[in-house]
Amino acid sequence: MIMGYLEDLEHLVEILGSGRKMKVSGKHPSKQTAFGVMAVHLASLGFLVYTGAIMQKKFDRYLASFKKAKEWSMSTVVGLIEEEVTRGMTIEDKLNQKCLFYHRMYAIFGHRANIVPLATAEDGLPLKLEVEEDSSILTTFLDS
């Protein structure tokens, strides 16, 4: 129910904002207010009624599980153990196991750097520079 609500771009902007600065006269509702509106909307569709605060906590839990699954999918340890392969499990199944709405959330959040940070710096250089101890680069760096 929460994911269906957020898949509507207008609702998503209500919850997370558009990323653009508001006009001086415009005012973006607080997150608590936006989640309250979500709760009322979902209740009008016949879903179990929750408060805006509870909807926000549910969303935060979904987002946390998505972040963990997304980070796992980008790591070097992505894979399945022998037992999972024997059962016919795929990487897609594993992602869905880690995050119930992984593919739906990926469509909404998967390319947002504020959800899962990029692996490299903006200038294209690696975040971690590995240098051997006897390297002149390391010596120069340490001497400066």
N, C-alpha and C positions, 0 to 999 in steps of 0.2 A: 504494500500500500504506500509506503514512504517512497519507494523507488518510482512507482507509477506517477506519483505527484511531482517528483523532481525531474522526470523525463520531459515535462512540459517546461520549455525555456522560460516562460514568464514566471512560473513558480520557482524555478531554480534561481533566477535573478532576485526574487523576493527574499530567498533564504541566504544566498551567498553574495549578492550584489553583482553588478555588471563588470566591476573592475575599472569603471570610469568614475571620474570625479563628478559629484552631484553639483547641479547648478546652485548658486547661492540661495535661491528661493526654494529649491527642491529639498526634500528631506527623506532619507531612506529609513524605513521602519527598523526598529531594533530586531536582532535575531529572535529574541523572546517573543516579540509581537508576531513576526513572520511565522514562527513555529506554532503560535496560537491560531493563526489564520489557517495553517495546514491542518491542525487538529479539527477545527470547525468544519473545514471543507470535507475532510475524510468522514467525519461523523454524519454529514449531510448525505454521503453516499452509502451510509449504512454500516460503516466500519465501527468497531469498538471505540468508544470515545476515550481519548487520553487528553491530558493537559498539554499545553505547548511545551512546558518544561520536560515532560516525559518524552514527547516526540523528539525534542532536541537531544536528550540522552540516548534514545534509540539511534538517531542519526549519527551521533558521535561514535557509538559502538560499531555501526556499520562501516563508517569511514575508517576507523582504526583497523578493523579486520581487512578492509580493502588495501590500506597502506601496507600492512604486513604481507599480504599476498602479493602485492605489486613489487615490493622490495625483494621478496623471495624469487619472483619470476625473473628479476633482473640480476640475481646473484649468480655466482659461479657454482653453487651447490644445487641448482635446479636439476631435478631428476626423480626417479622412482626407485624404490627398493625392489628387490627381486619378488617379494610377496605381492606387491602392488601390480607389477608387470604380469605375474601369473594370473591375477584376477582380471586382467584386461584393462586396468586403469590407465588413463592417459594423463598428460600434463594438464589438459583442460579440466579433467575430473578433479585433479589434485587442487587446482586453483579454486574450483567451486567448493571443495571441501574446506579450504582455508577461509573462504569468503563466500557466503551463500549467494550473494548477488554480484559476483565478481565481474561478469561480462557486461551486465547492465551498468555497473558503477564505472567500469573502464570506459564505456561509451561517453559517460558524463565527465569523469574526472581524470581519466588515464593520461591525458596530455597536458595536464596543468602542473607546472613546476612547483607550485605551492603545496600540492598534495604529495607528490613523490619527487624529490629534488633530482635535478639532472645529474648525470654521472661525471660530467666534465665542467670545467669553469667556462665562463662566457667567451673567453678569448681562444678557446679550443685546446688549451693545454690541460694535461692530466692534473687532477687535484693532488695526486701524490707523486712526488718525484723520487725515484729510487736511484741512488748513486752509490757506487762502490767506495769504500773507505779511502783508498789511495788515489781517488780521482782528484784532479786539480780543481774541478768545479766545486767539490765539497770543501776543499782547502780554502779556495777563494771565498766561498760563502761564509765559512767559519771565521776567517780573518777580517771580514768587513764589519 
